[in-house]
């Protein structure tokens, strides 16, 4: 037995089934393989001793009421176990012959992981590299208290004018609701007294003016809720001179380019879902591509000598003639080895005309890639 270490699981006097009362240290955080002849006691050690004791102690951490719903494995025959961990055991069963089956799907661990990942996921803004979190009234208050405590600020929302309405109609309706001030690029205006330019696309209407002190939290949050509702989920904080101090959104929205994102869902973390599957392999873990080593096996050959192997012979010989016609039109030499052609010429032969559409093979070159589509 190796020297005892605090980072090891220690088993003493293991006598389960045919095991002969030995002691064992198993390192934690390492990949440990138990191997041996059939009947040597591998399953007795791993499943009936190590897993059974770890599962038994884990179940004992729950209340008697919860324990009645959990399966309890028989206690193994051993003197004692130290530093034991809760365990998950996977037994070999009937082979599942599907291309998407993994250890995670067979043990249903994937179902738990994707729910956990969706709950713990943090959205990072591609524009700024900073985390994006929805900001409600409470979050807006905490942010303003940290950065603008003691200052008087205006809580406002942007009013966007529909094309079919005039500003006078909108301003009249908001005046009836009790709003009196707004901010425009030319400065503060009083609704109903100062004209609003017809070319203006948005009007920043003031919901309330609040001094950022702890005693004003309730008033701030009430005004913020109204501003979020009237502003389509967005709140703006302005200084008394009209300078924009900050913006908040109750959705997952980038503060830089205002791009909106959807909340993480379990499907995002599932390779069996079109939402979470790799766009290249569609969740299968492999893709079908072109083997250029077989398509162009000998780079010392010229186009005329048949460097493109699939185009040789009677079946696809017409494609060789299409290639020759395209090379003449583009001024690409047919008598030069493939390895000596320029990158531009090789790219054209491989990819074809950028404007090629299906059915235009008689007038445009479809390329080697297009041949295989």
N, C-alpha and C positions, 0 to 999 in steps of 0.2 A: 504493500500500500504506500502511496506517495505521502509526503509530509502534509500534515493538515494545514489548510489555508483558510482564512476567513471568507474567501470568495469561492468556496467549494461547497457542494452538497455532500454531506458525510453520512454514509450508511454503515451501521455496525451490526454484525451478526445476522446477515441476510440468509434466511433459511426457507424462502418461498419455493415450494415444489422440490426440484432437484438441486437447488443451490445449497452449498455446503457450509453455511455460517461464516462467510468471509466479510471483511470490511472493505469499503470502497470510497474514494474521494472522486467526485465528478466536478470538473471546473465549470463555473458559471460564465455565461457570455461567450462560450466557445462552441464550435461545431464538434460534437462527440459522436463517433460511430461505434455501435456495438455489433460485432461480427463474430461468427463462429459456425461450427457444424450444426446440422439439424439436431435438436434435442439437447444442445449445450446449455440452454437456460436463458437465451436472449429475451424472449417474451416474458419469462418469469421475472427477469430483472427490470426491464423497461416498462412493461405494461402493468404487471401484477404487483410490483414493488414500488418503483419510482412514481409512476403515474397514479396508482391507487392511493399512495400515502399523500401525495400532493393534492389530489382531488378531495380526499377525506378531510384534510385540515382546512382546505378552502371552504368546504361546505359547513364546517363547524363554526365559521365566522358569522354565519347567518343566525337569525332567531329561530327557535323551534318551529314557529309557524311556517317560515319560508322553507326550512329543511324538509318538511313533509312533501314538498313538490319537487325536490331534487333527488336525482339518483345518487346513492351512496355506495361506493365500491367496498368490498370486504377489506378489512385491515390486513396488510401483508404480515408475514411471519418474519420479524426482525427485532433486534434488541432496541434500537432507537435510530432516529433519523434527525439530523441537524441541518439547519439552513435550507429546508425543503421549500420548493416554490410551487404555486398553482401551475397546473399543466394542461396542455391540450394534446390529445392523442389522436392520431390518424391511423386507422387500420386498413390494410389492403383488402378490397372487396372485389366485386365483379368489375371487370374493365369497362370503362365508359368510352365508347368509340366515337367521340365527336371532336371536331377540330377546336372547339372552344373550351373543352373541359380542362380544368387545372386543379391543383390542390385546393386553391381558394374556393372554387365552385363546388367541388365534391364535399368539402367540409362546411360549406355555407359561411365561411369566414368573409368572403367577398361581400355578402349581404350586410354584415355588420360593419365592415370597414367603410363601405361607401356611405352609409348613414353617418358614421362617425366623422369621416372626412368632410362631408357636406356641412356638418355642424361646426367643425373646427376651422374650416377654410377661411383664409384671409385674402381679400381681393386687393391686388396691387395695381395701381394706376399705370398703364403703359406710358402715359405722357409725362408723368412726374416721378414715377418709381416709388411713390408713397402709398401707404394703405388707404383704401377707400371704405368708409363706414357711413351708413345712413345717419343723418343728424336730425333728431327731433328737437322739440323745444328745450328739453333738459340738456342735451348735448350742446346746443347753441349757447345756452346760459353758461355752462361750465367753461366753454371756450372764451366767451366774452369776459367773464369774471377773471380769467387768468391773464388776458391780454389788455383789457380796457377798464379795469376796475377804477371807479371814481369818475369816469368820463360820462358825459351825456351822449347818447347815441340815438339814432332813429332806426326803428325797425320798419322795413319797407318791403314791397313786393313789386314785381314788374307787371304792368298791365299792357298786354299785347293787343293792338287794334285789329279786329277782323277786317278784311277787305271791304265787306259789304256795309260797314258802319262808319259813321263819322265820329270824330273825337267829341263833338258837342253832345252826342247822344250818350256816349260812355261816361263823360265827365258829369253830366246831369244825374245819371243813375248813381254814381259813386258819391256825389254830393248829398243825395237823398239818404245814403247809408251812413253819412256822418264824416266822410273824408274831406279834408280841406287843403292839404299840401301835397306837392309832388315835385320831383326833381327831373329836370331836363338837361341836355348838354349845355344849355345857356344859363342854368342856375335854377334856384327855387322859384316855384310859381304857386299862386293861390288858385285853387280850382274854382271856376266860375267867374273870376276877376281877370286873370291873365289868359290871353289866347294861347291855344296849343297849335303849333305848326302842323299843317296838313301832311307834310312830308315825314313827320315823326313816326317811327314804327313802334316805339314803346314808351310808356310813361311810368316812372318809378314812384308809386304812391306810398305815402307815409302812413303806416298803421298806428304807430305810437312813438312817443319820445320818452326814453327811460334813462335814468342815471344808474350806472352799473354799481350798485351796492347790494350787499346780501339781503337787506330788508326789501328790495324791489324784485326779488326772484319771482314771486307769484304773478306780479303785473307783467314782467318780461315774458314769462312762459305763456300767459294768456294771449298777449299780443302776438307772440311768435306762432301760436297755433292758428290764429286768424290769418296771419300773413302766409303761412304755409298753405292754408286752404285756398285763399284767394289767388295766390301766386303759382298755382300748379305744382305745389310741393317744393317751392324754392323761397328762401328768405334772404334778404340783403340787409346788411348792417352798414349804415352811413354815419359819418361824423356830422356835426352841426353845419359845417361848411360844404356838405354834399360829397365829400370824399368817400369812396366805397372802402370800407374797412375789411369786410369779409362776406363770403357767401356760404349758404348752407342749403343742403338738399336732403329731403327725407327719403330719397331713393339712392341707389348705388350709382353715383354720378361723378365723373371726373371734374374737379374744380378748374382744370386747365382748359380742356376743350369741350366740356359739358357732354361728353359721350356717356350714355347710360348703359348699365350692365344688368344682367339678370342675377338674382341670388343663386348661390350654389345649390344644386340639387343632387340627390344620390345618382341620378343618371349620368352626371358629369364624370363620375368616378367609376363607371362601369364600361368595360370593353365590349359588353354585350348590347350596349345601348348605342344607337346612332349618334347621340349627343356626346358621349364620352369616348367612343371608339377612335382609334388613330385614323386620320383621314387617308393615309396611304394604304394601310393593310386592312382597314375596316374591322379591326379587332381580331383578325386571324393570326397575327404575328408573322406573316410572310406575304410577299407580293410577287406577282408575275412580271418579270421584266425581260428586256432584250439581252441576250448574251452576245456582246459585240465580238468576243473572241471566236465565236462560230460564224457570225455574219461576215466578219472581215478577218479570216484566219491567216492570211499571208499579206502583210503590208508592202511586200516588195513587188507585188503584182500591180499592173495598171488597170484602169477601168475597162479598157478594151480586152485585156487578158482575163477578166472575170474576177476581180478582187472581191466583188459582192457575191458571195457564194449562193445565197438563195435565188439569185437571178439567173443562174446557169441551168441549162437543160431545157427540155421542151415545154414543161409545165408552166414555168414562170419566165420563159424567155422573152415574152412581150415586155416585161418590166425592164429587162436589159436594154431593149430598144427605146423604151420611154426615157431611160437614163441617158442614153446616147443623144437623143433629141434634145433633152434639157441641157446637156453639157455643151452642145454646139450653140444653143441659144445664149448661154451664159459665158461662152468663151473659156470653158474649163477643158484643159488638155486631157484627152483620153489615153495618150501614150506615155503619161508620166506615172511613176510608181505612187501608190497611195500615200506612202510616208513622205513623199516629196511635195504633195499638194499643199497649198496654203490652208491655214485654219478656216478662212472664210469659205473656200471651195469645199472643204470637207464638211463644214457645218451645213452648207446648202444641200449637199448630197444627202446628208443624214436627215435634215429637218424638212427639206422641200421649200416650196414657195410659201411665204408667210400668209398670202391671201388665198391659198388653195381651199376650195370648198369641195365637198363630196360630189363626185360626178364630173369634175373638171380634169380628169386624168389625160384627156386628149390634148389639152392646151396648156396645162400647168404641171409642174413636177410635184408629186405628192411626198417625195422623200422616202428614205428607208423606213423611218418610223411610221409614216402613213401607210406603207405597204403592209405592216403587221397589224394595223388597226382593224 
